[in-house]
């Protein structure tokens, strides 16, 4: 992830350049989750951190986190 002009961008490298055909722009919540993924964490851990940082309820945070994880997995950006 790179911050360019105030935008959080996922820039594909190597073979992913051909697969993604562009960059992924992350909002602040997605950027937070992306950074948290540097360590092994459960969905509940991620949701708890998001709920605390962005002052949202746990259920909303969990749905948002799962949606983001599903999308980056679909794009091949999530290692299992």
DSSP file (Angstrom, degrees, kcal/mol; ACC not computed):
  #  RESIDUE AA STRUCTURE BP1 BP2  ACC     N-H-->O    O-->H-N    N-H-->O    O-->H-N    TCO  KAPPA ALPHA  PHI   PSI    X-CA   Y-CA   Z-CA
    1    1 A X              0   0    0      0, 0.0     2,-0.4     0, 0.0     9,-0.2   0.000 360.0 360.0 360.0 136.6    0.0    0.0    0.0
    2    2 A X  E     -A    9   0A   0      7,-2.9     7,-3.6     2,-0.0     2,-0.7  -0.965 360.0-136.7-126.7 145.1    1.2    3.5   -0.9
    3    3 A X  E     +A    8   0A   0     -2,-0.4     2,-0.5     5,-0.2     5,-0.2  -0.916  29.0 175.0-102.6 117.6   -0.2    6.8    0.1
    4    4 A X  E >   -A    7   0A   0      3,-2.7     3,-1.9    -2,-0.7    -2,-0.0  -0.975  68.9 -18.4-126.7 117.4   -0.2    9.1   -3.0
    5    5 A X  T 3  S-     0   0    0     -2,-0.5    -1,-0.1     1,-0.3     3,-0.1   0.830 128.3 -51.7  58.7  33.0   -1.8   12.6   -2.8
    6    6 A X  T 3  S+     0   0    0      1,-0.3     2,-0.4     0, 0.0    -1,-0.3   0.467 115.2 116.4  83.6   0.6   -3.7   11.5    0.3
    7    7 A X  E <   -A    4   0A   0     -3,-1.9    -3,-2.7    20,-0.0     2,-0.7  -0.866  63.2-134.8-103.8 136.0   -5.1    8.4   -1.3
    8    8 A X  E     -AB   3  26A   0     18,-0.8    18,-3.3    -2,-0.4     2,-0.4  -0.813  32.7-173.4 -89.6 117.4   -4.3    4.9   -0.1
    9    9 A X  E     -AB   2  25A   0     -7,-3.6    -7,-2.9    -2,-0.7     2,-0.7  -0.921  26.4-149.7-120.4 136.2   -3.4    2.8   -3.1
   10   10 A X  E     - B   0  24A   0     14,-3.2    14,-2.1    -2,-0.4     2,-0.6  -0.925  22.9-162.9 -96.4 119.3   -2.7   -0.9   -3.5
   11   11 A X  E     - B   0  23A   0     -2,-0.7    12,-0.1    12,-0.2     6,-0.1  -0.914  14.2-130.5-108.8 117.4   -0.4   -1.1   -6.4
   12   12 A X        -     0   0    0     -2,-0.6     2,-0.3    10,-0.6    65,-0.0  -0.336  23.4-162.9 -68.0 147.4    0.0   -4.5   -8.1
   13   13 A X    >   -     0   0    0     -2,-0.0     3,-1.7     4,-0.0     4,-0.2  -0.907  48.5 -14.5-126.4 155.9    3.4   -5.9   -8.7
   14   14 A X  T >  S-     0   0    0     -2,-0.3     3,-1.5     1,-0.3     4,-0.5  -0.251 131.4  -1.4  59.3-133.1    4.8   -8.7  -10.9
   15   15 A X  T >> S+     0   0    0      1,-0.3     4,-1.3     2,-0.2     3,-0.7   0.742 124.7  70.9 -64.6 -24.6    2.1  -11.0  -12.3
   16   16 A X  H <> S+     0   0    0     -3,-1.7     4,-2.9     1,-0.2     5,-0.4   0.745  83.2  71.5 -66.5 -21.8   -0.6   -9.2  -10.4
   17   17 A X  H <> S+     0   0    0     -3,-1.5     4,-1.9     1,-0.2     5,-0.3   0.926 102.9  41.6 -58.4 -43.9   -0.2   -6.2  -12.8
   18   18 A X  H <4 S+     0   0    0     -3,-0.7    -1,-0.2    -4,-0.5    -2,-0.2   0.866 116.0  50.1 -71.7 -36.2   -1.8   -8.3  -15.6
   19   19 A X  H  < S+     0   0    0     -4,-1.3    -2,-0.2     1,-0.2    -1,-0.2   0.895 119.9  32.8 -70.5 -41.2   -4.5   -9.8  -13.3
   20   20 A X  H  < S-     0   0    0     -4,-2.9    -2,-0.2     2,-0.1    -3,-0.2   0.813  81.8-156.6 -89.7 -31.6   -5.7   -6.5  -11.8
   21   21 A X     <  +     0   0    0     -4,-1.9     2,-0.3    -5,-0.4    -3,-0.1   0.904  69.5  10.2  55.2  44.5   -5.2   -4.1  -14.7
   22   22 A X  S    S-     0   0    0     -5,-0.3   -10,-0.6     2,-0.0     2,-0.3  -0.971  92.7 -63.5 153.9-164.8   -5.0   -1.1  -12.4
   23   23 A X  E     -B   11   0A   0     -2,-0.3     2,-0.5   -12,-0.1   -12,-0.2  -0.754  34.3-128.1-115.6 163.5   -4.7    0.0   -8.9
   24   24 A X  E     -B   10   0A   0    -14,-2.1   -14,-3.2    -2,-0.3     2,-0.5  -0.961  16.9-149.0-114.0 125.7   -7.1   -0.4   -5.9
   25   25 A X  E     -B    9   0A   0     -2,-0.5     2,-0.4   -16,-0.2   -16,-0.2  -0.833  14.2-155.8 -96.2 127.2   -8.0    2.7   -3.9
   26   26 A X  E     -B    8   0A   0    -18,-3.3   -18,-0.8    -2,-0.5     2,-0.1  -0.848   7.0-139.4-105.6 135.7   -8.7    2.1   -0.2
   27   27 A X     >  -     0   0    0     -2,-0.4     4,-2.5   -20,-0.1     5,-0.2  -0.269  43.4 -89.8 -76.2 178.6  -10.8    4.2    2.0
   28   28 A X  H  > S+     0   0    0      1,-0.2     4,-2.0     2,-0.2     5,-0.1   0.872 127.4  50.0 -62.4 -38.0   -9.6    4.8    5.6
   29   29 A X  H  > S+     0   0    0      2,-0.2     4,-2.3     1,-0.2    -1,-0.2   0.941 112.4  46.2 -65.9 -46.9  -11.3    1.7    7.0
   30   30 A X  H  > S+     0   0    0      1,-0.2     4,-2.8     2,-0.2    -2,-0.2   0.887 111.5  52.5 -63.3 -39.1   -9.9   -0.6    4.3
   31   31 A X  H  X S+     0   0    0     -4,-2.5     4,-2.2     2,-0.2    -1,-0.2   0.891 108.7  50.9 -63.8 -39.0   -6.4    0.9    4.7
   32   32 A X  H  X S+     0   0    0     -4,-2.0     4,-2.2    -5,-0.2    -2,-0.2   0.941 112.1  45.8 -61.8 -48.4   -6.6    0.3    8.5
   33   33 A X  H  X S+     0   0    0     -4,-2.3     4,-1.7     1,-0.2    -2,-0.2   0.914 110.3  54.5 -62.4 -43.2   -7.6   -3.3    7.9
   34   34 A X  H  < S+     0   0    0     -4,-2.8     3,-0.3     1,-0.2    -1,-0.2   0.922 109.9  46.5 -57.1 -45.5   -4.9   -3.8    5.3
   35   35 A X  H >< S+     0   0    0     -4,-2.2     3,-1.5     1,-0.2    -1,-0.2   0.889 109.7  53.9 -65.6 -38.9   -2.3   -2.5    7.8
   36   36 A X  H >< S+     0   0    0     -4,-2.2     3,-1.6     1,-0.3    -1,-0.2   0.786  95.1  70.1 -65.2 -26.7   -3.6   -4.8   10.5
   37   37 A X  T 3< S+     0   0    0     -4,-1.7    -1,-0.3     1,-0.3    -2,-0.2   0.517  71.5  88.7 -71.3  -3.5   -3.3   -7.8    8.2
   38   38 A X  T <  S+     0   0    0     -3,-1.5     2,-0.3    -4,-0.1    -1,-0.3   0.750  95.1  43.2 -63.9 -21.6    0.5   -7.5    8.5
   39   39 A X  S <  S-     0   0    0     -3,-1.6     2,-0.3    -4,-0.1     0, 0.0  -0.887 106.9 -91.1-120.1 154.9    0.0   -9.8   11.5
   40   40 A X        +     0   0    0     -2,-0.3     2,-0.3     0, 0.0    -2,-0.1  -0.496  59.3 161.4 -64.7 124.3   -2.2  -12.9   11.8
   41   41 A X        -     0   0    0     -2,-0.3     2,-0.1    -4,-0.1    -5,-0.0  -0.988  36.0-120.5-143.9 150.5   -5.6  -11.8   13.1
   42   42 A X     >  -     0   0    0     -2,-0.3     4,-2.4     1,-0.1     5,-0.2  -0.427  33.5-108.5 -82.5 165.9   -9.1  -13.2   13.1
   43   43 A X  H  > S+     0   0    0      1,-0.2     4,-2.9     2,-0.2     5,-0.2   0.895 123.1  53.5 -60.1 -39.4  -12.0  -11.4   11.5
   44   44 A X  H  > S+     0   0    0      2,-0.2     4,-2.4     1,-0.2    -1,-0.2   0.888 107.2  50.6 -64.5 -38.6  -13.3  -10.6   15.1
   45   45 A X  H  > S+     0   0    0      2,-0.2     4,-2.1     1,-0.2    -2,-0.2   0.932 113.0  46.0 -61.6 -45.8   -9.9   -9.1   16.0
   46   46 A X  H  X S+     0   0    0     -4,-2.4     4,-2.4     1,-0.2    -2,-0.2   0.923 112.9  49.5 -63.4 -44.5  -10.0   -6.9   12.8
   47   47 A X  H  X S+     0   0    0     -4,-2.9     4,-2.9     1,-0.2    -1,-0.2   0.889 109.3  52.2 -63.3 -39.9  -13.6   -5.9   13.5
   48   48 A X  H  X S+     0   0    0     -4,-2.4     4,-2.2     2,-0.2    -1,-0.2   0.915 110.4  47.7 -62.4 -43.5  -12.9   -5.0   17.0
   49   49 A X  H  X S+     0   0    0     -4,-2.1     4,-2.6     2,-0.2    -2,-0.2   0.903 113.8  47.4 -64.4 -41.6  -10.0   -2.8   16.0
   50   50 A X  H  X S+     0   0    0     -4,-2.4     4,-2.7     2,-0.2     6,-0.2   0.921 110.6  51.8 -65.7 -44.4  -12.2   -1.1   13.3
   51   51 A X  H  X>S+     0   0    0     -4,-2.9     5,-1.2     1,-0.2     4,-0.7   0.907 114.3  43.9 -59.4 -42.0  -15.1   -0.6   15.7
   52   52 A X  H  <5S+     0   0    0     -4,-2.2     3,-0.3    -5,-0.2    -2,-0.2   0.931 117.3  43.1 -69.5 -46.4  -12.7    1.1   18.2
   53   53 A X  H  <5S+     0   0    0     -4,-2.6    -2,-0.2     1,-0.2    -1,-0.2   0.862 124.9  32.9 -70.7 -35.8  -10.9    3.3   15.7
   54   54 A X  H  <5S-     0   0    0     -4,-2.7    -1,-0.2    -5,-0.2    -2,-0.2   0.321 102.8-122.4-108.7   8.2  -13.9    4.4   13.7
   55   55 A X  T  <5 +     0   0    0     -4,-0.7     2,-0.3    -3,-0.3    -3,-0.2   0.918  63.7 135.3  53.1  52.8  -16.5    4.5   16.5
   56   56 A X      < -     0   0    0     -5,-1.2    -1,-0.2    -6,-0.2    -2,-0.1  -0.849  61.2 -90.9-122.0 162.4  -18.9    2.1   14.8
   57   57 A X     >  -     0   0    0     -2,-0.3     4,-2.4     1,-0.1     5,-0.2  -0.356  36.5-113.2 -73.9 157.7  -20.8   -0.8   16.4
   58   58 A X  H  > S+     0   0    0      1,-0.2     4,-2.5     2,-0.2     5,-0.2   0.850 113.6  54.1 -60.6 -38.9  -19.2   -4.3   16.3
   59   59 A X  H  > S+     0   0    0      2,-0.2     4,-2.1     1,-0.2    -1,-0.2   0.922 110.9  45.3 -64.5 -44.0  -21.8   -5.8   14.0
   60   60 A X  H  > S+     0   0    0      1,-0.2     4,-2.5     2,-0.2    -2,-0.2   0.920 113.0  51.0 -64.3 -43.6  -21.3   -3.1   11.3
   61   61 A X  H  X S+     0   0    0     -4,-2.4     4,-2.8     1,-0.2    -2,-0.2   0.904 109.2  51.0 -61.1 -41.8  -17.5   -3.3   11.7
   62   62 A X  H  X S+     0   0    0     -4,-2.5     4,-2.6     2,-0.2     5,-0.2   0.913 110.8  47.7 -65.0 -42.6  -17.6   -7.1   11.2
   63   63 A X  H  X S+     0   0    0     -4,-2.1     4,-2.4     2,-0.2    -1,-0.2   0.933 113.9  47.7 -62.8 -45.2  -19.7   -6.9    8.0
   64   64 A X  H  X S+     0   0    0     -4,-2.5     4,-2.2     2,-0.2    -2,-0.2   0.920 113.2  47.5 -62.4 -44.6  -17.4   -4.2    6.6
   65   65 A X  H  X S+     0   0    0     -4,-2.8     4,-2.8     2,-0.2     5,-0.2   0.932 112.8  48.2 -62.9 -46.2  -14.3   -6.2    7.4
   66   66 A X  H  X S+     0   0    0     -4,-2.6     4,-2.6     1,-0.2    -1,-0.2   0.895 110.5  51.9 -63.6 -39.5  -15.7   -9.4    5.9
   67   67 A X  H  X S+     0   0    0     -4,-2.4     4,-2.0    -5,-0.2    -1,-0.2   0.924 111.9  46.5 -60.8 -44.8  -16.7   -7.5    2.8
   68   68 A X  H  X S+     0   0    0     -4,-2.2     4,-2.6     2,-0.2     5,-0.3   0.931 112.7  49.2 -63.7 -46.4  -13.2   -6.1    2.4
   69   69 A X  H  X S+     0   0    0     -4,-2.8     4,-2.1     1,-0.2    -2,-0.2   0.904 110.6  50.9 -61.4 -41.6  -11.6   -9.5    3.0
   70   70 A X  H  X S+     0   0    0     -4,-2.6     4,-2.2    -5,-0.2    -1,-0.2   0.903 111.6  48.3 -61.6 -40.8  -13.9  -11.2    0.5
   71   71 A X  H  X S+     0   0    0     -4,-2.0     4,-1.8     2,-0.2    -2,-0.2   0.922 112.5  45.4 -69.6 -44.3  -13.0   -8.5   -2.1
   72   72 A X  H  <>S+     0   0    0     -4,-2.6     5,-3.1     1,-0.2     6,-0.6   0.837 112.9  52.4 -71.1 -28.4   -9.3   -8.6   -1.7
   73   73 A X  H ><5S+     0   0    0     -4,-2.1     3,-1.2    -5,-0.3    -2,-0.2   0.919 107.5  52.0 -66.9 -42.5   -9.4  -12.5   -1.7
   74   74 A X  H 3<5S+     0   0    0     -4,-2.2    -2,-0.2     1,-0.3    -1,-0.2   0.866 109.7  49.7 -59.8 -36.8  -11.4  -12.3   -5.0
   75   75 A X  T 3<5S-     0   0    0     -4,-1.8    -1,-0.3    -5,-0.1    -2,-0.2   0.521 117.6-114.8 -80.2  -5.3   -8.7  -10.1   -6.4
   76   76 A X  T < 5S+     0   0    0     -3,-1.2    -3,-0.2    -4,-0.3    -2,-0.1   0.727  83.9 118.9  79.8  21.8   -6.0  -12.5   -5.3
   77   77 A X      < +     0   0    0     -5,-3.1     2,-0.6    -6,-0.2    -4,-0.2   0.425  52.7  80.8 -99.7   0.4   -4.5  -10.0   -2.8
   78   78 A X        -     0   0    0     -6,-0.6     2,-0.3    -5,-0.2    -2,-0.1  -0.931  66.2-151.0-114.2 120.0   -5.0  -12.1    0.3
   79   79 A X              0   0    0     -2,-0.6    -2,-0.0     1,-0.1    -6,-0.0  -0.654 360.0 360.0 -84.3 143.5   -2.6  -14.9    1.2
   80   80 A X              0   0    0     -2,-0.3    -1,-0.1    -7,-0.0    -7,-0.0   0.419 360.0 360.0-104.7 360.0   -4.1  -17.7    3.2
